Amino acid sequence: MRLAVEAGARLVFPASGHALVMDFAVQPAPIAASPVTALPAAPVTAAPPPATTPLAATGVPSPAVQTPAGNATTPQATEKDGPPYIKGPAKILVYGMFFAFLYLAIWYARLPPERRPAAIDEGLMRWIESQEEDDTSGGVNCVLVRVKGATGIPQEFTPAAVFVECTAFKKSLQIGATDYESRCDWETCFVGPLIDQEQNRAVTIEAAKPEVRFSLKFQKEGQNSANDFAQATLKPGANASSSSSSTSSAPTGILRGQWCVTDLKLVTPVSGVTSMFKRVGGSSLGTLSVEVKALNVNAAGKALLKSNYYVIALRNEFKKPFSALARTMAVALMGMLLLTSLPIIGDMFEGCLYLSIHGLSASVSLLCMSIPHWMKLFHIPAPGWLQAMRMDDLRINGGALASMGASGIWMCLWWGADEGCTTHFWILEVSLCVNSALYWLAWYRGEGGGFMSWLTGS
């Protein structure tokens, strides 16, 4: 066998930490049939120890490796070779969403049982009543409710509970619920704010036409949800009793500064196509004894009402879980896209100009989808231009976010595939698609009102 080697080639044989270098100066010859001859002996010279220890001895790569062509290559470790694999804005988003979900989980876990979410004791209700002050304009800002008991309820609908809602300017707010009682004897007190949830107008009996609605629900053993079976509504009236200690009174209505003690007739509720097919509404299911008073309280009472309203508003908001989660996620994505797309602190001039422009426009859309809703929920005045640009339709929001997310993913794959800053936008664009799915799911579940809400009876 003959070995053909180029003239001047060098072979390196590491052994025992030393390199042996052999120089060959032979002419190339064909490998075709020829007798096997031994290679001529070449002078062997011992090279000085290398500056670095070879891989076999130390386990680390040598900084330079001599190739047969005489070129030296130096393998370099990159940042992607080790953790953390999520960096920059994407890492902030992941950790932010994790702690947000953790906070929501703890908040949910610490809520009192749903069977009595906002009831107060008699002493606190009396204290709120003692904070009453007269308003020359006839305004009211508080309603006190006592649910005493019910008679005539069929045995098949027990144990039952009463859910209480107060309404002003045709906008309702659920203020609490009683325990489930088989004897339908509750004696539970509630306090609720009377406010304009749309335009912050002054609430009066004549303008706001406040109402208190009582919905009775029963829940059988083994069921996870309660079913409505009766309801009654107390509306503004022309006469009312002057004391909550009255034993009887004709059904009248809500008046400012006076207790209305009455027995309301319970009827079967009808809402949505599903409930309409279940039973025909209008039948009597007994009577419900209640006491209601609308009044105006001073600054101390208003502070208690405000804190109570925030708790009630958040509970009511998260009873529509998909829309609440979609709007919460929209706020987080808005902030992350804005920070990632800005010129100096972001990636606009780092090779992701088009993605940054897309991120800024998506941030404005997310602002219109989420911020006006939360400002309205907490009664924070919003500027006129923001109110004019608000987007409340869940179906439209889902379609817009799907379009933005899909176009952003295409830009990451097409225009920014070779840029390092593309990884900052990738997870955000995927999150836009996830947010779109949440908005569509909320619309499908009827959480945004309209036809789907009527169809599902929610």
ABEGO torsion letter per residue (X at the ends): XBBBBBBGBBBBBBBGGBBBBBBBBBBBBBABBBBBBBBBBBBBBBBBBBABBBAAAAGBBBABBBBAAGBBBBBBBBAAABOBABBEAAAAAAAAAAAAAAAAAAAAAABBBAABAABBBAAAAAAAAAABBBBAAGBBABBBBBBABBBGBBAAAOBBBBBBBBBBGGBBBBAEBBBBBAAGBAGBBBBBBBBBAAAGBBBBAAAAGBBBBBBBBBBBBGBABBBBABBBBBBBBABBBABAABABBBBBEBBBGBBBBBBBBBBBBBBEAAAAAABBBGBBAEBBBBBBBBBBBBAAAAAAAAAAAAAAAAAAAAABAAAAAAAAAAAAAAAAAAAAABAAABAAAAGBAAAAAAAAAAAAAAAAAAAAAAAAAAGBBBBAAAAAABBABAAAAAAAAAAAAAAAAAAAAAAAAABAAAAAAAAAAAAAAAAAAAAAAAAAAGAAEEAAAAAAGX
